[in-house]
Amino acid sequence: MARIGNYELIDKLATGGVAEIYRARNVATGEIVVVKRIRPDIDFDPEQHAGFERELSLALMCTHKNLIRGFEH
């Protein structure tokens, strides 16, 4: 499958209105992670892109035992 940066995509878990979610492997550590990316098949929309960025920034600030830990932006 495809590779995004340091992550090798294993399989697609879900597709939403703006994003896709994949199970992936960190090629450096072998760790299994989840990657969320903006769908490549939709036209660039600055408002949607800004919303995705805000969601990501907020998610990276959250820490709780019941939440998935964010790694990078």
DOPAVO-20806 format. One record per residue: residue number from 1; x, y, z of N, C-alpha, C, O in turn. Coordinates in pm, 1 decimal, padded with zeros to 6 digits. Layout:
N
<NUM; <X; Y; Z>; <X; Y; Z>; <X; Y; Z>; <X; Y; Z>>
...
end
This chain:
73
<1; <00083.5; -00118.5; 00000.0>; <00000.0; 00000.0; 00000.0>; <00087.6; 00124.4; 00000.0>; <00210.2; 00113.7; -00003.1>>
<2; <00028.0; 00238.7; 00003.4>; <00098.8; 00367.1; -00005.0>; <00173.7; 00400.1; 00124.0>; <00155.9; 00337.1; 00228.2>>
<3; <00256.2; 00499.4; 00111.6>; <00332.7; 00547.2; 00225.8>; <00312.5; 00698.0; 00236.2>; <00314.3; 00768.6; 00135.4>>
<4; <00293.3; 00747.1; 00359.4>; <00280.0; 00889.5; 00387.0>; <00387.1; 00924.3; 00489.7>; <00377.7; 00884.5; 00605.8>>
<5; <00487.5; 00997.8; 00447.3>; <00595.7; 01033.3; 00538.8>; <00659.3; 00908.9; 00597.4>; <00705.6; 00821.6; 00523.9>>
<6; <00661.8; 00900.4; 00728.7>; <00721.4; 00786.6; 00799.6>; <00623.7; 00672.3; 00821.8>; <00653.2; 00579.8; 00897.4>>
<7; <00508.0; 00677.1; 00757.1>; <00403.4; 00578.3; 00783.9>; <00365.8; 00501.4; 00658.2>; <00341.8; 00559.7; 00552.5>>
<8; <00361.1; 00370.2; 00671.8>; <00317.2; 00281.4; 00563.9>; <00171.6; 00245.9; 00591.9>; <00140.8; 00186.4; 00695.2>>
<9; <00082.4; 00282.1; 00500.8>; <-00059.9; 00255.0; 00520.7>; <-00086.4; 00106.4; 00503.9>; <-00042.7; 00044.9; 00406.6>>
<10; <-00158.5; 00049.1; 00599.9>; <-00190.4; -00093.9; 00596.9>; <-00327.8; -00116.2; 00536.0>; <-00342.1; -00190.2; 00438.7>>
<11; <-00429.5; -00051.3; 00593.9>; <-00564.3; -00061.8; 00538.1>; <-00648.6; 00056.4; 00581.8>; <-00621.6; 00120.6; 00683.3>>
<12; <-00751.2; 00083.5; 00502.8>; <-00841.5; 00195.5; 00531.5>; <-00945.6; 00149.3; 00633.0>; <-01008.5; 00044.7; 00616.8>>
<13; <-00962.3; 00229.7; 00738.4>; <-01061.0; 00198.6; 00841.4>; <-01192.7; 00270.4; 00816.6>; <-01299.6; 00215.2; 00842.8>>
<14; <-01185.7; 00393.6; 00766.1>; <-01308.8; 00471.8; 00745.3>; <-01282.6; 00587.3; 00649.2>; <-01169.2; 00631.9; 00631.3>>
<15; <-01391.2; 00634.3; 00588.2>; <-01388.0; 00753.4; 00505.1>; <-01504.6; 00840.8; 00547.2>; <-01618.1; 00794.5; 00558.7>>
<16; <-01474.4; 00969.8; 00570.3>; <-01578.7; 01063.7; 00608.5>; <-01595.4; 01170.8; 00503.0>; <-01550.9; 01155.0; 00389.3>>
<17; <-01659.6; 01279.5; 00540.9>; <-01684.8; 01387.0; 00447.1>; <-01558.8; 01454.8; 00397.3>; <-01552.3; 01494.9; 00281.1>>
<18; <-01458.3; 01468.6; 00483.0>; <-01337.2; 01541.1; 00447.7>; <-01212.3; 01454.0; 00460.4>; <-01112.0; 01481.1; 00394.4>>
<19; <-01216.4; 01350.9; 00543.2>; <-01093.7; 01276.9; 00574.7>; <-01109.3; 01125.7; 00558.9>; <-01219.5; 01071.4; 00551.9>>
<20; <-00992.9; 01060.9; 00553.7>; <-00982.7; 00915.2; 00553.6>; <-00899.2; 00875.2; 00674.9>; <-00807.6; 00946.8; 00715.3>>
<21; <-00932.5; 00759.9; 00732.1>; <-00858.1; 00709.5; 00847.0>; <-00800.9; 00573.7; 00810.3>; <-00871.6; 00485.8; 00761.1>>
<22; <-00670.8; 00558.2; 00835.4>; <-00599.4; 00435.2; 00801.2>; <-00530.9; 00375.0; 00923.2>; <-00490.2; 00446.8; 01014.5>>
<23; <-00518.7; 00244.8; 00923.6>; <-00426.0; 00177.0; 01013.7>; <-00293.3; 00180.6; 00940.4>; <-00287.0; 00151.2; 00821.0>>
<24; <-00186.6; 00216.6; 01011.5>; <-00056.6; 00233.7; 00947.2>; <00054.5; 00182.7; 01038.6>; <00033.1; 00156.7; 01157.0>>
<25; <00171.8; 00169.3; 00981.3>; <00290.7; 00124.8; 01055.6>; <00397.4; 00233.0; 01044.4>; <00428.2; 00280.9; 00935.3>>
<26; <00452.8; 00270.5; 01158.8>; <00566.1; 00361.8; 01159.8>; <00685.7; 00282.5; 01108.6>; <00725.7; 00184.4; 01171.3>>
<27; <00743.1; 00323.1; 00995.9>; <00849.7; 00244.2; 00933.9>; <00977.2; 00244.5; 01017.6>; <01058.1; 00152.5; 01005.7>>
<28; <00996.9; 00345.2; 01101.5>; <01117.0; 00351.9; 01184.8>; <01107.0; 00261.0; 01306.5>; <01205.1; 00197.4; 01345.0>>
<29; <00986.7; 00254.6; 01368.4>; <00972.9; 00180.7; 01494.5>; <00891.9; 00051.3; 01481.2>; <00899.2; -00036.2; 01567.6>>
<30; <00815.5; 00039.8; 01373.8>; <00728.6; -00075.8; 01356.2>; <00597.4; -00064.2; 01432.0>; <00512.8; -00153.2; 01423.6>>
<31; <00579.7; 00044.6; 01506.0>; <00458.9; 00065.3; 01585.3>; <00337.5; 00082.2; 01493.9>; <00345.5; 00149.3; 01391.0>>
<32; <00225.7; 00021.3; 01531.9>; <00100.2; 00036.5; 01458.5>; <00030.5; 00161.2; 01511.2>; <00014.7; 00178.9; 01632.0>>
<33; <-00010.9; 00247.5; 01418.3>; <-00074.5; 00373.9; 01452.9>; <-00197.6; 00394.7; 01364.7>; <-00225.7; 00314.3; 01275.7>>
<34; <-00269.5; 00501.8; 01390.1>; <-00381.3; 00543.3; 01305.6>; <-00343.4; 00675.8; 01241.0>; <-00295.4; 00766.7; 01308.7>>
<35; <-00364.7; 00687.0; 01110.8>; <-00335.2; 00809.6; 01036.4>; <-00465.9; 00864.8; 00981.6>; <-00543.7; 00793.0; 00918.9>>
<36; <-00488.6; 00992.3; 01005.9>; <-00605.5; 01060.3; 00949.7>; <-00553.3; 01164.3; 00852.0>; <-00468.2; 01246.1; 00887.0>>
<37; <-00604.7; 01161.1; 00729.3>; <-00559.7; 01257.6; 00629.5>; <-00678.3; 01309.9; 00550.5>; <-00781.5; 01244.0; 00538.5>>
<38; <-00661.1; 01429.7; 00497.1>; <-00764.8; 01487.8; 00412.3>; <-00775.2; 01403.8; 00285.4>; <-00674.0; 01365.1; 00227.0>>
<39; <-00897.6; 01376.1; 00243.7>; <-00919.0; 01292.7; 00124.9>; <-00856.7; 01357.5; 00001.8>; <-00876.3; 01476.6; -00022.5>>
<40; <-00781.9; 01279.8; -00075.8>; <-00717.2; 01334.9; -00194.4>; <-00812.3; 01358.4; -00312.1>; <-00776.4; 01426.9; -00407.9>>
<41; <-00932.9; 01302.3; -00305.3>; <-01026.0; 01312.3; -00417.4>; <-01118.8; 01433.2; -00410.7>; <-01200.5; 01452.9; -00500.6>>
<42; <-01107.5; 01514.6; -00305.4>; <-01193.7; 01632.3; -00297.3>; <-01111.6; 01757.5; -00326.4>; <-00992.2; 01763.5; -00297.0>>
<43; <-01177.1; 01856.1; -00384.1>; <-01110.6; 01981.7; -00415.7>; <-01071.7; 02053.8; -00287.2>; <-01140.7; 02044.1; -00185.7>>
<44; <-00960.4; 02126.0; -00293.1>; <-00913.7; 02203.0; -00178.3>; <-01015.9; 02309.8; -00143.9>; <-01058.7; 02387.1; -00229.6>>
<45; <-01054.1; 02312.9; -00017.0>; <-01146.3; 02413.4; 00034.8>; <-01079.5; 02472.7; 00158.8>; <-01062.3; 02402.6; 00258.5>>
<46; <-01041.7; 02599.9; 00154.4>; <-00969.8; 02660.0; 00267.8>; <-01044.5; 02646.8; 00400.4>; <-00981.9; 02628.3; 00504.7>>
<47; <-01176.2; 02656.1; 00397.4>; <-01255.3; 02645.4; 00520.2>; <-01248.5; 02504.0; 00577.3>; <-01230.0; 02487.1; 00697.8>>
<48; <-01263.2; 02403.0; 00493.1>; <-01253.3; 02264.6; 00539.7>; <-01112.7; 02233.4; 00589.0>; <-01095.4; 02166.0; 00690.5>>
<49; <-01012.9; 02282.4; 00517.1>; <-00873.5; 02259.2; 00556.2>; <-00846.3; 02322.7; 00693.3>; <-00782.5; 02260.9; 00778.6>>
<50; <-00893.9; 02443.8; 00714.2>; <-00875.2; 02512.6; 00842.6>; <-00945.0; 02436.3; 00955.1>; <-00891.3; 02425.6; 01065.3>>
<51; <-01064.1; 02383.4; 00928.1>; <-01135.6; 02304.0; 01028.5>; <-01059.7; 02177.2; 01064.2>; <-01053.3; 02139.2; 01181.1>>
<52; <-01002.4; 02112.0; 00964.5>; <-00922.3; 01991.3; 00987.8>; <-00801.3; 02026.4; 01073.9>; <-00768.3; 01953.2; 01167.2>>
<53; <-00735.5; 02137.3; 01043.5>; <-00618.0; 02181.5; 01120.2>; <-00656.5; 02215.1; 01265.6>; <-00583.3; 02180.3; 01358.1>>
<54; <-00769.9; 02281.9; 01285.7>; <-00815.0; 02314.0; 01421.7>; <-00843.4; 02186.8; 01499.9>; <-00804.2; 02174.7; 01615.9>>
<55; <-00911.2; 02092.3; 01436.6>; <-00941.2; 01965.2; 01501.8>; <-00812.5; 01893.9; 01543.2>; <-00802.2; 01841.1; 01654.0>>
<56; <-00715.6; 01893.4; 01453.5>; <-00588.5; 01829.0; 01482.5>; <-00516.5; 01897.1; 01597.5>; <-00466.9; 01829.6; 01687.7>>
<57; <-00509.8; 02029.2; 01596.0>; <-00441.9; 02102.6; 01702.5>; <-00506.2; 02074.7; 01838.1>; <-00436.1; 02054.2; 01937.2>>
<58; <-00637.7; 02073.8; 01842.5>; <-00707.6; 02044.1; 01968.2>; <-00682.6; 01900.6; 02012.5>; <-00659.7; 01875.3; 02130.7>>
<59; <-00686.7; 01808.0; 01919.8>; <-00665.4; 01667.0; 01954.2>; <-00525.6; 01644.5; 02010.9>; <-00508.9; 01565.0; 02103.4>>
<60; <-00425.3; 01713.0; 01957.1>; <-00288.6; 01696.1; 02006.2>; <-00270.1; 01751.5; 02146.9>; <-00177.1; 01711.4; 02216.9>>
<61; <-00356.5; 01842.7; 02189.4>; <-00348.0; 01899.0; 02324.9>; <-00415.7; 01810.6; 02429.1>; <-00390.0; 01825.5; 02548.5>>
<62; <-00501.8; 01718.9; 02385.6>; <-00579.0; 01636.6; 02477.9>; <-00498.5; 01517.0; 02527.1>; <-00433.9; 01447.2; 02449.0>>
<63; <-00503.7; 01495.0; 02656.9>; <-00440.3; 01376.1; 02714.9>; <-00535.9; 01315.4; 02816.5>; <-00582.6; 01383.2; 02908.0>>
<64; <-00564.2; 01188.2; 02799.3>; <-00651.8; 01115.2; 02889.8>; <-00632.9; 00967.6; 02860.6>; <-00605.0; 00929.6; 02746.9>>
<65; <-00647.7; 00885.0; 02961.7>; <-00625.4; 00741.8; 02943.1>; <-00722.8; 00678.5; 02843.7>; <-00693.6; 00572.1; 02789.2>>
<66; <-00837.4; 00741.4; 02819.2>; <-00935.6; 00686.8; 02727.5>; <-00928.8; 00748.8; 02587.1>; <-01015.3; 00722.3; 02503.7>>
<67; <-00827.5; 00830.1; 02561.1>; <-00811.2; 00891.6; 02429.7>; <-00686.8; 00837.0; 02361.6>; <-00589.2; 00799.5; 02426.6>>
<68; <-00692.8; 00833.6; 02230.8>; <-00575.8; 00795.4; 02152.7>; <-00476.5; 00911.2; 02156.9>; <-00514.4; 01027.2; 02140.6>>
<69; <-00351.8; 00879.5; 02178.4>; <-00246.8; 00981.1; 02186.1>; <-00210.1; 01029.4; 02046.2>; <-00191.2; 00949.0; 01954.9>>
<70; <-00200.2; 01160.1; 02030.1>; <-00157.5; 01217.2; 01902.8>; <-00006.7; 01228.0; 01898.8>; <00056.4; 01253.8; 02001.4>>
<71; <00052.7; 01208.4; 01781.1>; <00196.9; 01210.8; 01768.7>; <00251.5; 01333.0; 01699.3>; <00343.7; 01397.0; 01749.8>>
<72; <00196.4; 01366.2; 01585.0>; <00256.1; 01474.3; 01507.9>; <00154.0; 01540.6; 01419.4>; <00042.7; 01491.6; 01400.8>>
<73; <00193.7; 01650.2; 01366.8>; <00108.2; 01733.7; 01283.7>; <00166.5; 01744.1; 01146.1>; <00109.3; 01810.5; 01059.7>>
end
